[in-house]
């Protein structure tokens, strides 16, 4: 194989999503299209990592889309049959070889981490949380 060798990496969930969304049919395509507020529940061993998060902040939540198909390489964006087949790397489809979810959300409550605009399903593993950086001064 040319280029980098295939490798496997181990990811450990640091928490999970608590949401009223139970199935993909109930979930909007994107979080800002009507998703309910949800809670991010973290393992006790990572509780200190939440220090500094506050209500009103925008953060990026990385999830493992555990109910996604991993054999899908092309989709019709937003399930629209009129749109051409497009490679999943050019879309936000949850079905992809490594189904990492990327969600820009707003913190509603920092004590327990309640968020809005999260379309992830109940029980979805949370991999990481990172603040949104808008300006160089945010770093």
DOLO-831369 format. One record per residue: x, y, z of N, C-alpha, C, O, CB in turn; residue in one letter; residue number from 0. Coordinates in Angstrom, 2 decimals. Glycine has a CB too. Example, Ala and Ser with C-alpha at 12.3 -4.5 7.8 and 13.67 -1.06 7.14 Angstrom:
DRENTI      n.x      n.y      n.z     ca.x     ca.y     ca.z      c.x      c.y      c.z      o.x      o.y      o.z     cb.x     cb.y     cb.z  residu  num
DRENTI    13.19    -5.69     7.80    12.30    -4.50     7.80    13.20    -3.30     7.80    14.24    -3.32     8.46    11.31    -4.47     9.05       a    0
DRENTI    12.85    -2.25     7.08    13.67    -1.06     7.14    12.90     0.03     7.87    13.41     1.14     8.04    14.08    -0.60     5.72       s    1
// end
This chain:
DRENTI      n.x      n.y      n.z     ca.x     ca.y     ca.z      c.x      c.y      c.z      o.x      o.y      o.z     cb.x     cb.y     cb.z  residu  num
DRENTI     0.85    -1.18     0.00     0.00     0.00     0.00     0.89     1.23     0.00     1.81     1.33     0.80    -0.96     0.00     1.22       x    0
DRENTI     0.61     2.17    -0.88     1.36     3.42    -0.91     0.85     4.34     0.19    -0.31     4.26     0.60     1.24     4.10    -2.29       x    1
DRENTI     1.73     5.21     0.66     1.32     6.18     1.67     1.38     5.59     3.07     2.10     4.62     3.31    -0.08     6.69     1.39       x    2
DRENTI     0.62     6.17     3.96     0.63     5.75     5.36     0.03     4.36     5.52    -0.94     4.02     4.85    -0.15     6.75     6.23       x    3
DRENTI     0.61     3.55     6.38     0.05     2.21     6.62    -1.29     2.31     7.35    -1.54     3.25     8.10     1.03     1.34     7.43       x    4
DRENTI    -2.13     1.31     7.10    -3.39     1.27     7.84    -3.08     1.05     9.31    -2.21     0.25     9.65    -4.34     0.16     7.29       x    5
DRENTI    -3.79     1.74    10.14    -3.61     1.61    11.58    -4.96     1.55    12.25    -5.96     2.01    11.71    -2.78     2.78    12.15       x    6
DRENTI    -4.97     0.99    13.43    -6.16     1.01    14.26    -5.84     1.84    15.48    -4.74     1.78    16.02    -6.62    -0.42    14.65       x    7
DRENTI    -6.82     2.61    15.91    -6.67     3.45    17.07    -7.80     3.13    18.03    -8.91     2.82    17.60    -6.67     4.95    16.70       x    8
DRENTI    -7.53     3.20    19.29    -8.55     2.93    20.30    -9.07     4.26    20.83    -8.30     5.09    21.32    -7.97     2.04    21.45       x    9
DRENTI   -10.37     4.45    20.72   -11.02     5.62    21.29   -11.83     5.17    22.49   -12.44     4.10    22.47   -11.91     6.35    20.25       x   10
DRENTI   -11.84     5.98    23.52   -12.61     5.67    24.72   -13.65     6.77    24.90   -13.31     7.95    24.98   -11.69     5.55    25.98       x   11
DRENTI   -14.89     6.39    24.98   -15.95     7.36    25.23   -15.75     7.97    26.61   -15.39     7.28    27.56   -17.35     6.71    25.12       x   12
DRENTI   -15.98     9.27    26.71   -15.86     9.96    28.00   -17.24    10.20    28.60   -17.36    10.68    29.73   -15.11    11.29    27.83       x   13
DRENTI   -18.27     9.88    27.85   -19.63    10.06    28.33   -20.62     9.62    27.27   -20.27     8.89    26.34   -19.88    11.52    28.72       x   14
DRENTI   -21.85    10.07    27.42   -22.90     9.71    26.47   -23.96    10.80    26.46   -24.02    11.65    27.35   -23.53     8.34    26.83       x   15
DRENTI   -24.80    10.76    25.43   -25.88    11.72    25.25   -27.14    11.20    25.91   -27.49    10.02    25.75   -26.12    12.01    23.75       x   16
DRENTI   -27.84    12.07    26.64   -29.20    11.78    27.12   -30.12    12.72    26.36   -30.06    13.93    26.53   -29.33    11.98    28.69       x   17
DRENTI   -30.96    12.15    25.51   -31.82    12.94    24.64   -33.16    12.24    24.46   -33.24    11.01    24.54   -31.15    13.16    23.28       x   18
DRENTI   -34.22    13.02    24.21   -35.49    12.38    23.87   -35.48    11.75    22.47   -36.41    11.01    22.13   -36.61    13.40    23.96       x   19
DRENTI   -34.46    12.03    21.67   -34.37    11.44    20.33   -33.92     9.99    20.44   -32.81     9.71    20.91   -33.38    12.25    19.42       x   20
DRENTI   -34.78     9.06    20.02   -34.48     7.63    20.17   -34.13     6.95    18.85   -33.50     5.90    18.85   -35.65     6.93    20.79       x   21
DRENTI   -34.55     7.55    17.72   -34.29     6.92    16.43   -33.91     7.99    15.40   -34.22     9.17    15.58   -35.52     6.11    15.95       x   22
DRENTI   -33.25     7.55    14.35   -32.85     8.48    13.29   -34.05     9.13    12.64   -33.96    10.27    12.18   -32.02     7.77    12.25       x   23
DRENTI   -35.17     8.44    12.60   -36.38     9.01    12.01   -36.89    10.22    12.79   -37.50    11.12    12.22   -37.48     7.95    11.93       x   24
DRENTI   -36.63    10.25    14.10   -37.06    11.35    14.96   -36.11    12.54    14.91   -36.50    13.66    15.22   -37.20    10.88    16.39       x   25
DRENTI   -34.87    12.31    14.52   -33.83    13.33    14.61   -33.80    14.23    13.37   -33.96    13.75    12.25   -32.47    12.68    14.80       x   26
DRENTI   -33.60    15.53    13.59   -33.41    16.40    12.42   -32.07    16.10    11.76   -31.19    15.48    12.37   -33.49    17.90    12.84       x   27
DRENTI   -31.91    16.54    10.51   -30.65    16.30     9.78   -29.49    17.05    10.43   -28.37    16.54    10.48   -30.79    16.73     8.31       x   28
DRENTI   -29.76    18.25    10.94   -28.76    19.05    11.63   -29.35    19.56    12.94   -30.57    19.71    13.06   -28.26    20.23    10.75       x   29
DRENTI   -28.51    19.81    13.90   -28.96    20.20    15.22   -29.79    21.47    15.27   -30.70    21.58    16.09   -27.81    20.36    16.11       x   30
DRENTI   -29.50    22.43    14.39   -30.23    23.69    14.42   -31.55    23.62    13.65   -32.18    24.65    13.40   -29.37    24.80    13.85       x   31
DRENTI   -31.96    22.41    13.29   -33.22    22.23    12.57   -34.30    21.62    13.47   -35.11    20.80    13.02   -33.00    21.35    11.35       x   32
DRENTI   -34.30    22.02    14.74   -35.37    21.60    15.63   -35.04    20.52    16.63   -35.95    19.85    17.13   -36.49    21.16    14.83       x   33
DRENTI   -33.78    20.31    16.95   -33.48    19.28    17.95   -33.81    19.77    19.36   -33.67    20.95    19.67   -32.00    18.85    17.87       x   34
DRENTI   -34.23    18.84    20.20   -34.54    19.21    21.59   -33.24    19.40    22.38   -32.17    18.96    21.96   -35.42    18.13    22.25       x   35
DRENTI   -33.36    20.05    23.53   -32.20    20.14    24.42   -31.83    18.73    24.88   -32.67    17.85    24.99   -32.49    21.07    25.64       x   36
DRENTI   -30.55    18.56    25.15   -30.05    17.25    25.57   -29.01    17.45    26.67   -28.48    18.54    26.85   -29.44    16.46    24.37       x   37
DRENTI   -28.73    16.38    27.37   -27.70    16.39    28.40   -26.51    15.58    27.92   -26.68    14.56    27.24   -28.23    15.83    29.74       x   38
DRENTI   -25.32    16.02    28.25   -24.12    15.23    28.05   -23.72    14.72    29.43   -23.44    15.51    30.33   -22.95    16.06    27.37       x   39
DRENTI   -23.69    13.42    29.58   -23.38    12.80    30.87   -21.97    12.23    30.77   -21.68    11.43    29.88   -24.43    11.68    31.24       x   40
DRENTI   -21.10    12.64    31.70   -19.69    12.27    31.63   -19.30    11.26    32.70   -19.89    11.22    33.78   -18.81    13.50    31.75       x   41
DRENTI   -18.31    10.47    32.38   -17.74     9.54    33.35   -17.14    10.35    34.50   -16.57    11.41    34.26   -16.66     8.62    32.69       x   42
DRENTI   -17.27     9.87    35.74   -16.73    10.61    36.88   -15.23    10.93    36.75   -14.79    11.98    37.23   -16.97     9.83    38.15       x   43
DRENTI   -14.48    10.07    36.14   -13.04    10.27    36.02   -12.63    11.45    35.14   -11.47    11.85    35.16   -12.42     9.04    35.48       x   44
DRENTI   -13.56    12.00    34.36   -13.23    13.15    33.51   -13.94    14.43    33.95   -13.92    15.42    33.23   -13.58    12.84    32.05       x   45
DRENTI   -14.55    14.41    35.12   -15.33    15.56    35.58   -14.51    16.84    35.61   -15.04    17.91    35.28   -15.89    15.28    36.98       x   46
DRENTI   -13.26    16.79    35.99   -12.42    18.00    36.05   -12.22    18.61    34.67   -11.93    19.81    34.56   -11.06    17.68    36.68       x   47
DRENTI   -12.36    17.82    33.61   -12.18    18.33    32.25   -13.28    19.31    31.86   -13.13    20.04    30.87   -12.14    17.17    31.26       x   48
DRENTI   -14.37    19.34    32.60   -15.49    20.25    32.31   -15.27    21.65    32.89   -16.03    22.57    32.59   -16.78    19.68    32.84       x   49
DRENTI   -14.25    21.80    33.71   -13.98    23.09    34.35   -13.77    24.17    33.29   -13.01    23.97    32.34   -12.74    22.99    35.27       x   50
DRENTI   -14.43    25.29    33.44   -14.31    26.40    32.50   -15.45    26.50    31.51   -15.64    27.54    30.88   -13.03    26.27    31.76       x   51
DRENTI   -16.23    25.42    31.36   -17.40    25.50    30.49   -18.49    26.28    31.22   -18.69    26.11    32.42   -17.90    24.08    30.09       x   52
DRENTI   -19.20    27.14    30.47   -20.24    27.95    31.10   -21.42    28.12    30.14   -21.29    27.96    28.93   -19.68    29.32    31.52       x   53
DRENTI   -22.55    28.44    30.72   -23.75    28.67    29.91   -23.48    29.76    28.89   -22.85    30.77    29.20   -24.97    29.04    30.81       x   54
DRENTI   -23.98    29.55    27.67   -23.80    30.51    26.59   -22.64    30.20    25.67   -22.60    30.69    24.54   -23.61    31.86    27.17       x   55
DRENTI   -21.69    29.39    26.12   -20.55    29.03    25.27   -20.99    28.14    24.13   -21.91    27.34    24.27   -19.47    28.33    26.10       x   56
DRENTI   -20.31    28.28    22.99   -20.47    27.34    21.89   -19.31    26.36    21.96   -18.15    26.75    22.11   -20.54    28.07    20.50       x   57
DRENTI   -19.64    25.09    21.85   -18.63    24.05    21.87   -18.90    23.08    20.73   -20.01    22.99    20.21   -18.61    23.32    23.23       x   58
DRENTI   -17.86    22.36    20.35   -17.98    21.29    19.38   -17.95    19.98    20.16   -17.02    19.73    20.93   -16.84    21.35    18.29       x   59
DRENTI   -18.96    19.16    19.95   -19.03    17.85    20.59   -18.70    16.81    19.53   -19.31    16.78    18.46   -20.45    17.60    21.24       x   60
DRENTI   -17.74    15.96    19.84   -17.39    14.84    18.96   -18.04    13.59    19.54   -17.87    13.27    20.71   -15.83    14.67    18.83       x   61
DRENTI   -18.78    12.89    18.69   -19.46    11.68    19.13   -19.07    10.52    18.23   -18.51    10.71    17.15   -20.99    11.87    19.14       x   62
DRENTI   -19.38     9.33    18.69   -19.24     8.12    17.87   -20.65     7.72    17.49   -21.44     7.31    18.35   -18.48     6.95    18.62       x   63
DRENTI   -20.99     7.83    16.22   -22.34     7.55    15.74   -22.52     6.03    15.65   -22.43     5.43    14.58   -22.62     8.23    14.35       x   64
DRENTI   -22.76     5.45    16.80   -22.73     4.00    16.96   -23.81     3.24    16.20   -23.71     2.02    16.04   -22.84     3.67    18.40       x   65
DRENTI   -24.83     3.92    15.73   -25.87     3.25    14.95   -25.74     3.50    13.45   -26.62     3.13    12.67   -27.24     3.71    15.42       x   66
DRENTI   -24.65     4.13    13.05   -24.42     4.43    11.64   -23.89     3.20    10.90   -23.30     2.31    11.50   -23.44     5.61    11.48       x   67
DRENTI   -24.12     3.20     9.60   -23.54     2.15     8.75   -22.13     2.57     8.38   -21.88     3.74     8.07   -24.42     1.91     7.45       x   68
DRENTI   -21.20     1.64     8.41   -19.81     1.93     8.13   -19.40     1.50     6.72   -18.25     1.71     6.32   -18.92     1.24     9.15       x   69
DRENTI   -20.31     0.91     5.97   -19.99     0.45     4.62   -20.47     1.42     3.54   -20.35     1.12     2.35   -20.61    -0.91     4.39       x   70
DRENTI   -21.01     2.55     3.93   -21.54     3.53     2.97   -20.44     4.50     2.56   -19.78     5.10     3.40   -22.74     4.30     3.57       x   71
DRENTI   -20.25     4.64     1.24   -19.24     5.57     0.72   -19.85     6.72    -0.06   -19.22     7.77    -0.21   -18.26     4.82    -0.16       x   72
DRENTI   -21.07     6.54    -0.55   -21.76     7.59    -1.31   -23.21     7.68    -0.86   -23.84     6.67    -0.52   -21.68     7.32    -2.84       x   73
DRENTI   -23.72     8.90    -0.86   -25.12     9.14    -0.49   -25.70    10.23    -1.39   -24.96    10.93    -2.09   -25.24     9.55     1.02       x   74
DRENTI   -27.00    10.36    -1.35   -27.65    11.51    -1.96   -27.88    12.48    -0.81   -28.66    12.19     0.09   -29.02    11.11    -2.72       x   75
DRENTI   -27.20    13.65    -0.83   -27.30    14.58     0.30   -28.72    14.83     0.75   -29.62    15.08    -0.05   -26.66    15.89    -0.06       x   76
DRENTI   -28.92    14.75     2.06   -30.19    14.95     2.74   -31.26    13.97     2.28   -32.45    14.22     2.48   -30.67    16.36     2.53       x   77
DRENTI   -30.83    12.84     1.66   -31.76    11.83     1.20   -32.60    12.27     0.02   -33.61    11.64    -0.29   -32.66    11.45     2.31       x   78
DRENTI   -32.18    13.33    -0.65   -32.92    13.91    -1.78   -32.57    13.16    -3.06   -31.44    13.28    -3.55   -32.61    15.42    -1.93       x   79
DRENTI   -33.50    12.40    -3.59   -33.29    11.58    -4.80   -32.94    12.42    -6.03   -32.41    11.89    -7.00   -34.53    10.76    -5.08       x   80
DRENTI   -33.24    13.72    -5.98   -32.93    14.61    -7.11   -31.46    15.03    -7.11   -30.95    15.51    -8.12   -33.83    15.84    -7.06       x   81
DRENTI   -30.78    14.86    -5.99   -29.39    15.27    -5.90   -28.48    14.12    -6.32   -28.82    12.95    -6.13   -29.04    15.74    -4.46       x   82
DRENTI   -27.33    14.44    -6.90   -26.43    13.38    -7.37   -25.76    12.63    -6.22   -25.61    13.16    -5.12   -25.36    13.98    -8.28       x   83
DRENTI   -25.36    11.40    -6.51   -24.57    10.65    -5.53   -23.31    11.45    -5.22   -22.66    11.98    -6.12   -24.21     9.22    -6.06       x   84
DRENTI   -22.99    11.53    -3.94   -21.86    12.32    -3.46   -21.09    11.49    -2.45   -21.70    10.80    -1.63   -22.32    13.68    -2.83       x   85
DRENTI   -19.78    11.54    -2.49   -18.96    10.83    -1.50   -19.24    11.34    -0.10   -19.40    12.54     0.10   -17.48    10.98    -1.83       x   86
DRENTI   -19.29    10.43     0.87   -19.65    10.83     2.23   -18.68    11.84     2.83   -19.06    12.59     3.73   -19.71     9.61     3.13       x   87
DRENTI   -17.44    11.88     2.35   -16.50    12.86     2.90   -16.86    14.28     2.47   -16.32    15.24     3.02   -15.08    12.53     2.46       x   88
DRENTI   -17.75    14.42     1.50   -18.22    15.74     1.05   -19.60    16.04     1.61   -20.26    16.98     1.16   -18.25    15.81    -0.48       x   89
DRENTI   -20.05    15.26     2.59   -21.39    15.44     3.18   -21.30    15.35     4.69   -20.24    15.09     5.26   -22.38    14.38     2.65       x   90
DRENTI   -22.44    15.57     5.34   -22.54    15.40     6.79   -23.28    14.11     7.14   -23.80    13.98     8.24   -23.25    16.61     7.42       x   91
DRENTI   -23.32    13.17     6.22   -24.02    11.91     6.46   -23.45    11.21     7.69   -22.23    11.19     7.88   -23.92    10.99     5.23       x   92
DRENTI   -24.32    10.64     8.54   -23.81     9.86     9.68   -23.21     8.52     9.24   -22.39     7.95     9.94   -24.93     9.62    10.68       x   93
DRENTI   -23.63     8.04     8.08   -23.12     6.77     7.56   -21.82     7.03     6.83   -21.79     7.77     5.84   -24.16     6.07     6.62       x   94
DRENTI   -20.72     6.42     7.32   -19.38     6.66     6.77   -18.42     5.66     7.37   -18.75     5.03     8.38   -18.92     8.11     7.05       x   95
DRENTI   -17.22     5.49     6.79   -16.29     4.48     7.29   -15.95     4.61     8.78   -15.92     3.61     9.50   -15.02     4.53     6.49       x   96
DRENTI   -15.70     5.82     9.25   -15.48     6.08    10.67   -16.53     7.10    11.10   -16.34     8.30    10.89   -14.02     6.60    10.96       x   97
DRENTI   -17.62     6.65    11.70   -18.75     7.54    11.96   -18.55     8.46    13.18   -19.20     8.31    14.21   -19.98     6.72    12.16       x   98
DRENTI   -17.64     9.40    13.01   -17.42    10.41    14.03   -18.41    11.54    13.79   -18.47    12.09    12.69   -15.94    10.94    14.02       x   99
DRENTI   -19.19    11.88    14.80   -20.14    12.97    14.70   -19.49    14.27    15.14   -18.72    14.28    16.11   -21.40    12.69    15.53       x  100
DRENTI   -19.79    15.34    14.45   -19.26    16.67    14.75   -20.47    17.58    14.94   -21.24    17.79    14.01   -18.30    17.20    13.62       x  101
DRENTI   -20.63    18.12    16.16   -21.83    18.87    16.50   -21.45    20.20    17.14   -20.80    20.23    18.19   -22.74    18.05    17.45       x  102
DRENTI   -21.85    21.29    16.52   -21.65    22.62    17.12   -22.89    22.92    17.94   -23.99    23.05    17.39   -21.39    23.73    16.02       x  103
DRENTI   -22.72    23.03    19.25   -23.85    23.21    20.16   -23.60    24.40    21.08   -22.47    24.89    21.20   -24.10    21.93    20.99       x  104
DRENTI   -24.66    24.85    21.73   -24.54    25.92    22.72   -24.84    25.32    24.09   -25.81    24.58    24.26   -25.51    27.11    22.39       x  105
DRENTI   -24.00    25.65    25.06   -24.20    25.19    26.43   -25.34    26.00    27.04   -25.30    27.23    27.06   -22.89    25.34    27.28       x  106
DRENTI   -26.36    25.30    27.52   -27.50    25.94    28.18   -27.25    25.98    29.69   -27.56    26.97    30.36   -28.83    25.18    27.87       x  107
DRENTI   -26.69    24.91    30.19   -26.41    24.80    31.62   -25.10    24.04    31.78   -24.95    22.94    31.25   -27.57    24.07    32.39       x  108
DRENTI   -24.16    24.63    32.50   -22.83    24.02    32.63   -22.78    23.00    33.76   -21.91    22.12    33.75   -21.78    25.09    32.86       x  109
DRENTI   -23.68    23.10    34.72   -23.69    22.13    35.81   -24.42    20.88    35.32   -25.64    20.78    35.43   -24.38    22.72    37.09       x  110
DRENTI   -23.67    19.95    34.78   -24.26    18.76    34.20   -24.23    18.78    32.69   -24.48    17.75    32.06   -25.67    18.60    34.67       x  111
DRENTI   -23.93    19.88    32.10   -23.77    20.11    30.66   -25.02    19.78    29.85   -25.11    18.74    29.19   -22.61    19.30    30.14       x  112
DRENTI   -25.98    20.69    29.93   -27.17    20.65    29.09   -26.89    21.52    27.88   -26.38    22.64    28.01   -28.46    21.14    29.87       x  113
DRENTI   -27.21    21.01    26.69   -26.90    21.72    25.44   -28.11    21.79    24.54   -29.07    21.03    24.70   -25.74    21.03    24.71       x  114
DRENTI   -28.06    22.71    23.57   -29.10    22.75    22.54   -28.43    22.62    21.18   -27.22    22.83    21.04   -29.94    24.08    22.62       x  115
DRENTI   -29.22    22.27    20.18   -28.77    22.07    18.80   -27.97    20.78    18.62   -27.09    20.71    17.76   -27.93    23.25    18.35       x  116
DRENTI   -28.27    19.78    19.41   -27.59    18.48    19.29   -28.59    17.47    18.74   -29.60    17.16    19.38   -27.02    18.01    20.67       x  117
DRENTI   -28.30    16.95    17.54   -29.19    15.98    16.90   -28.81    14.54    17.17   -29.40    13.63    16.59   -29.21    16.22    15.41       x  118
DRENTI   -27.84    14.30    18.04   -27.41    12.94    18.36   -28.49    12.20    19.14   -29.24    12.79    19.91   -26.09    12.97    19.17       x  119
DRENTI   -28.56    10.91    18.92   -29.56    10.06    19.55   -29.20     9.73    21.00   -28.03     9.78    21.39   -29.74     8.78    18.76       x  120
DRENTI   -30.22     9.40    21.77   -30.04     9.00    23.15   -29.06     7.83    23.23   -29.19     6.85    22.49   -31.39     8.61    23.80       x  121
DRENTI   -28.08     7.94    24.10   -27.10     6.88    24.29   -25.87     6.99    23.41   -24.94     6.20    23.54   -27.74     5.57    24.05       x  122
DRENTI   -25.84     7.96    22.50   -24.68     8.12    21.62   -23.44     8.40    22.46   -23.46     9.29    23.31   -24.91     9.27    20.60       x  123
DRENTI   -22.34     7.67    22.24   -21.12     7.92    22.99   -20.50     9.28    22.65   -20.44     9.67    21.48   -20.10     6.80    22.72       x  124
DRENTI   -20.05     9.98    23.68   -19.35    11.26    23.52   -17.85    10.97    23.60   -17.38    10.34    24.55   -19.80    12.30    24.61       x  125
DRENTI   -17.11    11.46    22.60   -15.66    11.25    22.55   -14.88    12.43    23.11   -13.86    12.25    23.76   -15.23    10.99    21.15       x  126
DRENTI   -15.37    13.65    22.85   -14.62    14.84    23.26   -15.51    16.07    23.15   -16.55    16.04    22.49   -13.35    15.02    22.39       x  127
DRENTI   -15.09    17.13    23.80   -15.75    18.44    23.73   -14.65    19.47    23.60   -13.66    19.44    24.32   -16.66    18.71    25.00       x  128
DRENTI   -14.83    20.40    22.65   -13.83    21.45    22.44   -14.55    22.78    22.24   -15.62    22.82    21.64   -12.93    21.13    21.21       x  129
DRENTI   -13.97    23.88    22.76   -14.60    25.18    22.55   -14.49    25.61    21.09   -13.53    25.26    20.40   -13.96    26.24    23.46       x  130
DRENTI   -15.49    26.36    20.63   -15.44    26.96    19.30   -14.52    28.16    19.37   -14.66    29.00    20.26   -16.87    27.37    18.80       x  131
DRENTI   -13.58    28.24    18.46   -12.66    29.38    18.39   -13.05    30.25    17.21   -12.89    29.84    16.06   -11.17    28.91    18.27       x  132
DRENTI   -13.55    31.43    17.48   -13.97    32.35    16.41   -12.83    33.28    15.99   -12.67    33.58    14.81   -15.17    33.17    16.88       x  133
DRENTI   -12.04    33.72    16.97   -10.99    34.69    16.71    -9.66    34.19    17.28    -9.66    33.37    18.20   -11.36    36.07    17.31       x  134
DRENTI    -8.55    34.68    16.76    -7.26    34.27    17.34    -7.15    34.53    18.83    -6.46    33.79    19.53    -6.14    34.99    16.64       x  135
DRENTI    -7.82    35.57    19.33    -7.78    35.88    20.75    -8.48    34.85    21.62    -8.27    34.83    22.84    -8.38    37.21    20.98       x  136
DRENTI    -9.32    33.99    21.02   -10.02    32.95    21.78    -9.08    31.81    22.18    -9.42    30.97    23.02   -11.19    32.39    20.97       x  137
DRENTI    -7.91    31.79    21.57    -6.99    30.68    21.81    -6.28    30.84    23.11    -5.47    29.99    23.48    -6.00    30.55    20.71       x  138
// end
